[in-house]
Amino acid sequence: MIWLTQLIYIKEGEERTFDDFEAVAIPLIAKHRGKLLMRYRPSPEDVIDGTLEKPYEIHVVTFDDDADLQAFFRDEERKKMLHLKEQSVREVVLIKGSKV
C-alpha cells in the first residue's frame, strides 16, 4: 500500500478554481483503487510550531500499489482538468511512503 501526503499551496484568489479541479480529481481516486483518507484545510491556530508555511490544504491518500497511482495520474478525465490545477496551485509538496 502506498501512502501519499500532499501539502497544497494555492495562488491567492484561486480557491474556487482549485475547488473546481478537486471536484473532478477526488472522485477519480476511488476509480483507481485509491482512498481519500483526509482532506484538511488548516487554520492558523491549528499550527503548534514549525517553520513550514501553512498549506491551503493537506490531503492524505492511499493506493493499493504504484500501478494504481500511475493510472490515476494518467486518467484522461483528470488530464482534461489539469489546466485548473495549473491555474490555481502555486506548489505541492508530495510525501510518499508506507505504513510502518
A tleap script that builds the chain and sets N, CA, C and O, in Angstrom:
source leaprc.protein.ff14SB
mol = sequence {
  NMET ILE TRP LEU THR GLN LEU ILE TYR ILE
  LYS GLU GLY GLU GLU ARG THR PHE ASP ASP
  PHE GLU ALA VAL ALA ILE PRO LEU ILE ALA
  LYS HIE ARG GLY LYS LEU LEU MET ARG TYR
  ARG PRO SER PRO GLU ASP VAL ILE ASP GLY
  THR LEU GLU LYS PRO TYR GLU ILE HIE VAL
  VAL THR PHE ASP ASP ASP ALA ASP LEU GLN
  ALA PHE PHE ARG ASP GLU GLU ARG LYS LYS
  MET LEU HIE LEU LYS GLU GLN SER VAL ARG
  GLU VAL VAL LEU ILE LYS GLY SER LYS CVAL
}
set mol.1.N position { 0.841 -1.173 0.000 }
set mol.1.CA position { 0.000 0.000 0.000 }
set mol.1.C position { 0.890 1.241 0.000 }
set mol.1.O position { 1.880 1.306 0.728 }
set mol.2.N position { 0.531 2.214 -0.816 }
set mol.2.CA position { 1.264 3.470 -0.915 }
set mol.2.C position { 0.469 4.564 -0.212 }
set mol.2.O position { -0.735 4.707 -0.425 }
set mol.3.N position { 1.152 5.327 0.620 }
set mol.3.CA position { 0.541 6.452 1.317 }
set mol.3.C position { 1.114 7.740 0.741 }
set mol.3.O position { 2.326 7.874 0.570 }
set mol.4.N position { 0.233 8.676 0.446 }
set mol.4.CA position { 0.649 9.977 -0.059 }
set mol.4.C position { 0.091 11.062 0.854 }
set mol.4.O position { -1.081 11.035 1.230 }
set mol.5.N position { 0.934 11.998 1.195 }
set mol.5.CA position { 0.502 13.207 1.892 }
set mol.5.C position { 0.893 14.372 0.997 }
set mol.5.O position { 2.045 14.494 0.582 }
set mol.6.N position { -0.074 15.219 0.709 }
set mol.6.CA position { 0.183 16.394 -0.119 }
set mol.6.C position { -0.050 17.653 0.705 }
set mol.6.O position { -1.094 17.809 1.339 }
set mol.7.N position { 0.926 18.543 0.689 }
set mol.7.CA position { 0.769 19.880 1.236 }
set mol.7.C position { 0.536 20.782 0.029 }
set mol.7.O position { 1.418 20.937 -0.815 }
set mol.8.N position { -0.635 21.367 -0.049 }
set mol.8.CA position { -1.041 22.093 -1.252 }
set mol.8.C position { -1.105 23.585 -0.957 }
set mol.8.O position { -1.792 24.025 -0.035 }
set mol.9.N position { -0.379 24.347 -1.754 }
set mol.9.CA position { -0.333 25.799 -1.643 }
set mol.9.C position { -0.959 26.379 -2.906 }
set mol.9.O position { -0.504 26.094 -4.014 }
set mol.10.N position { -1.989 27.183 -2.746 }
set mol.10.CA position { -2.652 27.721 -3.938 }
set mol.10.C position { -2.342 29.199 -4.105 }
set mol.10.O position { -1.906 29.878 -3.176 }
set mol.11.N position { -2.579 29.666 -5.303 }
set mol.11.CA position { -2.388 31.083 -5.625 }
set mol.11.C position { -3.541 31.893 -5.021 }
set mol.11.O position { -4.688 31.446 -4.994 }
set mol.12.N position { -3.217 33.059 -4.551 }
set mol.12.CA position { -4.217 33.917 -3.927 }
set mol.12.C position { -5.360 34.197 -4.906 }
set mol.12.O position { -5.136 34.539 -6.067 }
set mol.13.N position { -6.587 34.043 -4.409 }
set mol.13.CA position { -7.769 34.314 -5.217 }
set mol.13.C position { -8.205 33.170 -6.113 }
set mol.13.O position { -9.178 33.312 -6.853 }
set mol.14.N position { -7.514 32.043 -6.067 }
set mol.14.CA position { -7.818 30.912 -6.950 }
set mol.14.C position { -8.493 29.756 -6.207 }
set mol.14.O position { -8.469 28.619 -6.677 }
set mol.15.N position { -9.087 30.039 -5.065 }
set mol.15.CA position { -9.725 28.996 -4.271 }
set mol.15.C position { -10.831 28.282 -5.055 }
set mol.15.O position { -10.923 27.055 -5.025 }
set mol.16.N position { -11.651 29.037 -5.739 }
set mol.16.CA position { -12.774 28.451 -6.495 }
set mol.16.C position { -12.260 27.554 -7.632 }
set mol.16.O position { -12.794 26.471 -7.867 }
set mol.17.N position { -11.228 28.016 -8.324 }
set mol.17.CA position { -10.644 27.225 -9.413 }
set mol.17.C position { -10.088 25.913 -8.875 }
set mol.17.O position { -10.266 24.856 -9.479 }
set mol.18.N position { -9.416 25.994 -7.735 }
set mol.18.CA position { -8.882 24.785 -7.108 }
set mol.18.C position { -10.005 23.825 -6.735 }
set mol.18.O position { -9.900 22.622 -6.978 }
set mol.19.N position { -11.079 24.347 -6.145 }
set mol.19.CA position { -12.215 23.503 -5.780 }
set mol.19.C position { -12.848 22.853 -7.006 }
set mol.19.O position { -13.303 21.711 -6.937 }
set mol.20.N position { -12.882 23.575 -8.136 }
set mol.20.CA position { -13.413 23.002 -9.378 }
set mol.20.C position { -12.563 21.825 -9.843 }
set mol.20.O position { -13.096 20.815 -10.302 }
set mol.21.N position { -11.240 21.953 -9.726 }
set mol.21.CA position { -10.363 20.837 -10.086 }
set mol.21.C position { -10.577 19.655 -9.147 }
set mol.21.O position { -10.683 18.514 -9.595 }
set mol.22.N position { -10.639 19.923 -7.866 }
set mol.22.CA position { -10.806 18.858 -6.885 }
set mol.22.C position { -12.138 18.128 -7.051 }
set mol.22.O position { -12.229 16.931 -6.776 }
set mol.23.N position { -13.157 18.835 -7.492 }
set mol.23.CA position { -14.466 18.209 -7.713 }
set mol.23.C position { -14.382 17.104 -8.762 }
set mol.23.O position { -15.174 16.163 -8.736 }
set mol.24.N position { -13.434 17.215 -9.677 }
set mol.24.CA position { -13.220 16.183 -10.696 }
set mol.24.C position { -12.197 15.156 -10.213 }
set mol.24.O position { -12.415 13.951 -10.341 }
set mol.25.N position { -11.087 15.630 -9.659 }
set mol.25.CA position { -9.967 14.746 -9.323 }
set mol.25.C position { -10.269 13.808 -8.156 }
set mol.25.O position { -9.909 12.632 -8.204 }
set mol.26.N position { -10.910 14.301 -7.131 }
set mol.26.CA position { -11.118 13.469 -5.934 }
set mol.26.C position { -11.964 12.231 -6.218 }
set mol.26.O position { -11.590 11.149 -5.766 }
set mol.27.N position { -13.080 12.324 -6.939 }
set mol.27.CA position { -13.839 11.097 -7.229 }
set mol.27.C position { -13.056 10.072 -8.060 }
set mol.27.O position { -13.358 8.879 -8.014 }
set mol.28.N position { -12.058 10.530 -8.812 }
set mol.28.CA position { -11.267 9.612 -9.640 }
set mol.28.C position { -10.315 8.752 -8.812 }
set mol.28.O position { -9.844 7.720 -9.290 }
set mol.29.N position { -10.032 9.157 -7.597 }
set mol.29.CA position { -9.139 8.369 -6.732 }
set mol.29.C position { -9.710 6.963 -6.550 }
set mol.29.O position { -9.000 5.970 -6.711 }
set mol.30.N position { -10.990 6.888 -6.214 }
set mol.30.CA position { -11.627 5.578 -5.979 }
set mol.30.C position { -11.675 4.741 -7.250 }
set mol.30.O position { -11.606 3.513 -7.189 }
set mol.31.N position { -11.794 5.395 -8.394 }
set mol.31.CA position { -11.816 4.679 -9.677 }
set mol.31.C position { -10.535 3.866 -9.872 }
set mol.31.O position { -10.535 2.851 -10.569 }
set mol.32.N position { -9.453 4.319 -9.254 }
set mol.32.CA position { -8.151 3.658 -9.409 }
set mol.32.C position { -7.707 2.979 -8.110 }
set mol.32.O position { -6.517 2.914 -7.805 }
set mol.33.N position { -8.687 2.475 -7.353 }
set mol.33.CA position { -8.464 1.706 -6.129 }
set mol.33.C position { -7.723 2.501 -5.055 }
set mol.33.O position { -6.975 1.941 -4.253 }
set mol.34.N position { -7.943 3.798 -5.056 }
set mol.34.CA position { -7.357 4.641 -4.028 }
set mol.34.C position { -8.420 5.076 -3.036 }
set mol.34.O position { -9.616 4.897 -3.265 }
set mol.35.N position { -7.969 5.645 -1.938 }
set mol.35.CA position { -8.879 6.158 -0.908 }
set mol.35.C position { -8.394 7.520 -0.438 }
set mol.35.O position { -7.220 7.700 -0.114 }
set mol.36.N position { -9.301 8.464 -0.407 }
set mol.36.CA position { -9.005 9.745 0.211 }
set mol.36.C position { -9.281 9.588 1.702 }
set mol.36.O position { -10.435 9.478 2.114 }
set mol.37.N position { -8.231 9.579 2.503 }
set mol.37.CA position { -8.376 9.387 3.940 }
set mol.37.C position { -8.643 10.698 4.663 }
set mol.37.O position { -9.318 10.727 5.692 }
set mol.38.N position { -8.100 11.791 4.108 }
set mol.38.CA position { -8.311 13.080 4.741 }
set mol.38.C position { -8.090 14.204 3.737 }
set mol.38.O position { -7.141 14.182 2.953 }
set mol.39.N position { -8.969 15.165 3.777 }
set mol.39.CA position { -8.804 16.434 3.065 }
set mol.39.C position { -9.011 17.503 4.126 }
set mol.39.O position { -10.129 17.729 4.588 }
set mol.40.N position { -7.929 18.149 4.501 }
set mol.40.CA position { -7.934 19.030 5.660 }
set mol.40.C position { -7.480 20.426 5.259 }
set mol.40.O position { -6.477 20.584 4.564 }
set mol.41.N position { -8.220 21.435 5.697 }
set mol.41.CA position { -7.878 22.831 5.454 }
set mol.41.C position { -7.536 23.464 6.809 }
set mol.41.O position { -8.433 23.897 7.533 }
set mol.42.N position { -6.238 23.518 7.156 }
set mol.42.CA position { -5.853 24.000 8.483 }
set mol.42.C position { -6.025 25.511 8.633 }
set mol.42.O position { -5.858 26.275 7.683 }
set mol.43.N position { -6.358 25.907 9.839 }
set mol.43.CA position { -6.428 27.330 10.173 }
set mol.43.C position { -5.134 27.708 10.901 }
set mol.43.O position { -4.427 26.822 11.382 }
set mol.44.N position { -4.813 28.986 10.992 }
set mol.44.CA position { -3.554 29.390 11.646 }
set mol.44.C position { -3.410 28.854 13.070 }
set mol.44.O position { -2.303 28.524 13.494 }
set mol.45.N position { -4.511 28.765 13.809 }
set mol.45.CA position { -4.406 28.282 15.193 }
set mol.45.C position { -4.173 26.768 15.280 }
set mol.45.O position { -3.889 26.254 16.362 }
set mol.46.N position { -4.287 26.057 14.168 }
set mol.46.CA position { -4.022 24.620 14.154 }
set mol.46.C position { -2.527 24.295 14.170 }
set mol.46.O position { -2.138 23.180 14.517 }
set mol.47.N position { -1.694 25.261 13.798 }
set mol.47.CA position { -0.249 25.040 13.753 }
set mol.47.C position { 0.322 25.293 15.142 }
set mol.47.O position { 0.186 26.390 15.685 }
set mol.48.N position { 0.956 24.284 15.712 }
set mol.48.CA position { 1.516 24.396 17.053 }
set mol.48.C position { 2.908 25.016 17.006 }
set mol.48.O position { 3.226 25.893 17.809 }
set mol.49.N position { 3.745 24.559 16.061 }
set mol.49.CA position { 5.118 25.040 15.984 }
set mol.49.C position { 5.686 24.656 14.625 }
set mol.49.O position { 5.146 23.779 13.952 }
set mol.50.N position { 6.754 25.296 14.224 }
set mol.50.CA position { 7.441 24.927 12.996 }
set mol.50.C position { 7.696 26.123 12.102 }
set mol.50.O position { 7.181 27.220 12.322 }
set mol.51.N position { 8.510 25.875 11.083 }
set mol.51.CA position { 8.883 26.940 10.166 }
set mol.51.C position { 8.235 26.795 8.795 }
set mol.51.O position { 8.354 27.689 7.957 }
set mol.52.N position { 7.562 25.697 8.562 }
set mol.52.CA position { 6.914 25.446 7.272 }
set mol.52.C position { 5.702 26.357 7.097 }
set mol.52.O position { 4.916 26.541 8.026 }
set mol.53.N position { 5.559 26.917 5.918 }
set mol.53.CA position { 4.381 27.728 5.607 }
set mol.53.C position { 3.124 26.862 5.707 }
set mol.53.O position { 3.117 25.714 5.263 }
set mol.54.N position { 2.064 27.420 6.294 }
set mol.54.CA position { 0.804 26.690 6.410 }
set mol.54.C position { 0.218 26.473 5.018 }
set mol.54.O position { 0.008 27.437 4.282 }
set mol.55.N position { -0.047 25.221 4.649 }
set mol.55.CA position { -0.650 24.957 3.344 }
set mol.55.C position { -2.128 25.324 3.337 }
set mol.55.O position { -2.763 25.429 4.386 }
set mol.56.N position { -2.659 25.515 2.140 }
set mol.56.CA position { -4.095 25.756 1.988 }
set mol.56.C position { -4.866 24.495 2.364 }
set mol.56.O position { -5.863 24.553 3.084 }
set mol.57.N position { -4.389 23.352 1.864 }
set mol.57.CA position { -4.999 22.061 2.205 }
set mol.57.C position { -3.921 21.005 2.383 }
set mol.57.O position { -2.811 21.115 1.862 }
set mol.58.N position { -4.292 19.975 3.141 }
set mol.58.CA position { -3.465 18.783 3.304 }
set mol.58.C position { -4.335 17.592 2.915 }
set mol.58.O position { -5.447 17.434 3.419 }
set mol.59.N position { -3.820 16.754 2.014 }
set mol.59.CA position { -4.535 15.545 1.603 }
set mol.59.C position { -3.726 14.328 2.012 }
set mol.59.O position { -2.504 14.304 1.868 }
set mol.60.N position { -4.413 13.321 2.522 }
set mol.60.CA position { -3.797 12.017 2.791 }
set mol.60.C position { -4.576 10.998 1.968 }
set mol.60.O position { -5.790 10.854 2.114 }
set mol.61.N position { -3.852 10.294 1.099 }
set mol.61.CA position { -4.460 9.373 0.140 }
set mol.61.C position { -3.671 8.072 0.154 }
set mol.61.O position { -2.456 8.079 0.356 }
set mol.62.N position { -4.357 6.960 -0.061 }
set mol.62.CA position { -3.666 5.680 -0.240 }
set mol.62.C position { -4.069 5.069 -1.580 }
set mol.62.O position { -5.173 5.284 -2.081 }
set mol.63.N position { -3.140 4.304 -2.139 }
set mol.63.CA position { -3.397 3.478 -3.321 }
set mol.63.C position { -2.846 2.093 -3.018 }
set mol.63.O position { -1.868 1.953 -2.283 }
set mol.64.N position { -3.472 1.076 -3.586 }
set mol.64.CA position { -3.016 -0.292 -3.334 }
set mol.64.C position { -1.584 -0.518 -3.791 }
set mol.64.O position { -0.812 -1.198 -3.117 }
set mol.65.N position { -1.231 0.054 -4.939 }
set mol.65.CA position { 0.129 -0.107 -5.439 }
set mol.65.C position { 0.470 1.028 -6.400 }
set mol.65.O position { -0.379 1.859 -6.722 }
set mol.66.N position { 1.715 1.054 -6.850 }
set mol.66.CA position { 2.189 2.131 -7.719 }
set mol.66.C position { 1.470 2.133 -9.069 }
set mol.66.O position { 1.285 3.197 -9.658 }
set mol.67.N position { 1.068 0.979 -9.564 }
set mol.67.CA position { 0.348 0.918 -10.837 }
set mol.67.C position { -0.980 1.679 -10.740 }
set mol.67.O position { -1.362 2.386 -11.672 }
set mol.68.N position { -1.673 1.533 -9.622 }
set mol.68.CA position { -2.926 2.259 -9.428 }
set mol.68.C position { -2.681 3.767 -9.335 }
set mol.68.O position { -3.439 4.561 -9.894 }
set mol.69.N position { -1.630 4.149 -8.635 }
set mol.69.CA position { -1.282 5.567 -8.526 }
set mol.69.C position { -0.962 6.149 -9.900 }
set mol.69.O position { -1.423 7.239 -10.238 }
set mol.70.N position { -0.182 5.430 -10.683 }
set mol.70.CA position { 0.170 5.915 -12.023 }
set mol.70.C position { -1.064 5.983 -12.926 }
set mol.70.O position { -1.180 6.896 -13.744 }
set mol.71.N position { -1.979 5.030 -12.784 }
set mol.71.CA position { -3.220 5.067 -13.564 }
set mol.71.C position { -4.041 6.298 -13.202 }
set mol.71.O position { -4.652 6.909 -14.078 }
set mol.72.N position { -4.064 6.669 -11.928 }
set mol.72.CA position { -4.749 7.890 -11.508 }
set mol.72.C position { -4.112 9.108 -12.170 }
set mol.72.O position { -4.822 9.961 -12.703 }
set mol.73.N position { -2.787 9.199 -12.143 }
set mol.73.CA position { -2.095 10.339 -12.756 }
set mol.73.C position { -2.333 10.412 -14.262 }
set mol.73.O position { -2.367 11.504 -14.830 }
set mol.74.N position { -2.500 9.257 -14.916 }
set mol.74.CA position { -2.703 9.210 -16.371 }
set mol.74.C position { -4.173 9.288 -16.780 }
set mol.74.O position { -4.475 9.323 -17.973 }
set mol.75.N position { -5.075 9.316 -15.830 }
set mol.75.CA position { -6.501 9.310 -16.126 }
set mol.75.C position { -6.859 10.464 -17.074 }
set mol.75.O position { -6.540 11.621 -16.802 }
set mol.76.N position { -7.520 10.136 -18.179 }
set mol.76.CA position { -7.834 11.139 -19.204 }
set mol.76.C position { -8.790 12.215 -18.697 }
set mol.76.O position { -8.647 13.385 -19.052 }
set mol.77.N position { -9.752 11.835 -17.879 }
set mol.77.CA position { -10.681 12.826 -17.331 }
set mol.77.C position { -9.931 13.824 -16.438 }
set mol.77.O position { -10.198 15.025 -16.486 }
set mol.78.N position { -9.011 13.332 -15.640 }
set mol.78.CA position { -8.191 14.191 -14.779 }
set mol.78.C position { -7.299 15.091 -15.627 }
set mol.78.O position { -7.170 16.284 -15.351 }
set mol.79.N position { -6.684 14.517 -16.660 }
set mol.79.CA position { -5.781 15.287 -17.512 }
set mol.79.C position { -6.503 16.433 -18.216 }
set mol.79.O position { -5.909 17.484 -18.458 }
set mol.80.N position { -7.774 16.237 -18.545 }
set mol.80.CA position { -8.551 17.304 -19.190 }
set mol.80.C position { -8.744 18.506 -18.268 }
set mol.80.O position { -8.973 19.620 -18.741 }
set mol.81.N position { -8.653 18.289 -16.960 }
set mol.81.CA position { -8.890 19.359 -15.991 }
set mol.81.C position { -7.593 19.899 -15.376 }
set mol.81.O position { -7.641 20.764 -14.502 }
set mol.82.N position { -6.455 19.405 -15.816 }
set mol.82.CA position { -5.187 19.839 -15.227 }
set mol.82.C position { -4.940 21.340 -15.382 }
set mol.82.O position { -4.208 21.933 -14.590 }
set mol.83.N position { -5.542 21.949 -16.391 }
set mol.83.CA position { -5.369 23.394 -16.556 }
set mol.83.C position { -5.895 24.149 -15.334 }
set mol.83.O position { -5.369 25.207 -14.989 }
set mol.84.N position { -6.926 23.616 -14.679 }
set mol.84.CA position { -7.449 24.249 -13.469 }
set mol.84.C position { -6.446 24.136 -12.321 }
set mol.84.O position { -6.272 25.071 -11.540 }
set mol.85.N position { -5.798 22.993 -12.233 }
set mol.85.CA position { -4.767 22.807 -11.205 }
set mol.85.C position { -3.608 23.760 -11.464 }
set mol.85.O position { -3.127 24.427 -10.548 }
set mol.86.N position { -3.165 23.821 -12.711 }
set mol.86.CA position { -2.038 24.690 -13.056 }
set mol.86.C position { -2.369 26.157 -12.807 }
set mol.86.O position { -1.496 26.938 -12.428 }
set mol.87.N position { -3.629 26.529 -13.021 }
set mol.87.CA position { -4.059 27.910 -12.813 }
set mol.87.C position { -4.116 28.263 -11.322 }
set mol.87.O position { -3.844 29.401 -10.940 }
set mol.88.N position { -4.467 27.295 -10.492 }
set mol.88.CA position { -4.754 27.601 -9.092 }
set mol.88.C position { -3.666 27.214 -8.100 }
set mol.88.O position { -3.581 27.805 -7.023 }
set mol.89.N position { -2.841 26.244 -8.435 }
set mol.89.CA position { -1.872 25.729 -7.462 }
set mol.89.C position { -0.506 26.368 -7.692 }
set mol.89.O position { 0.034 26.357 -8.798 }
set mol.90.N position { 0.032 26.925 -6.611 }
set mol.90.CA position { 1.369 27.519 -6.649 }
set mol.90.C position { 2.435 26.449 -6.458 }
set mol.90.O position { 3.466 26.457 -7.131 }
set mol.91.N position { 2.172 25.514 -5.518 }
set mol.91.CA position { 3.173 24.493 -5.187 }
set mol.91.C position { 2.497 23.338 -4.459 }
set mol.91.O position { 1.530 23.527 -3.721 }
set mol.92.N position { 3.025 22.143 -4.683 }
set mol.92.CA position { 2.597 20.957 -3.937 }
set mol.92.C position { 3.839 20.263 -3.414 }
set mol.92.O position { 4.795 20.033 -4.156 }
set mol.93.N position { 3.820 19.933 -2.137 }
set mol.93.CA position { 4.862 19.084 -1.558 }
set mol.93.C position { 4.221 17.705 -1.401 }
set mol.93.O position { 3.249 17.541 -0.663 }
set mol.94.N position { 4.771 16.725 -2.099 }
set mol.94.CA position { 4.237 15.371 -2.090 }
set mol.94.C position { 5.172 14.483 -1.270 }
set mol.94.O position { 6.358 14.356 -1.574 }
set mol.95.N position { 4.620 13.881 -0.239 }
set mol.95.CA position { 5.378 12.975 0.620 }
set mol.95.C position { 4.837 11.580 0.381 }
set mol.95.O position { 3.671 11.311 0.669 }
set mol.96.N position { 5.670 10.686 -0.144 }
set mol.96.CA position { 5.253 9.335 -0.495 }
set mol.96.C position { 5.890 8.354 0.466 }
set mol.96.O position { 7.093 8.418 0.719 }
set mol.97.N position { 5.097 7.455 0.997 }
set mol.97.CA position { 5.645 6.499 1.943 }
set mol.97.C position { 4.773 5.286 2.116 }
set mol.97.O position { 3.905 5.002 1.290 }
set mol.98.N position { 5.008 4.577 3.190 }
set mol.98.CA position { 4.229 3.394 3.512 }
set mol.98.C position { 3.989 3.379 5.010 }
set mol.98.O position { 4.690 4.042 5.775 }
set mol.99.N position { 2.998 2.620 5.413 }
set mol.99.CA position { 2.660 2.498 6.826 }
set mol.99.C position { 3.700 1.612 7.503 }
set mol.99.O position { 4.053 0.556 6.978 }
set mol.100.N position { 4.186 2.035 8.657 }
set mol.100.CA position { 5.184 1.234 9.373 }
set mol.100.C position { 4.626 0.774 10.710 }
set mol.100.O position { 5.316 0.085 11.462 }
savepdb mol mol.pdb
quit
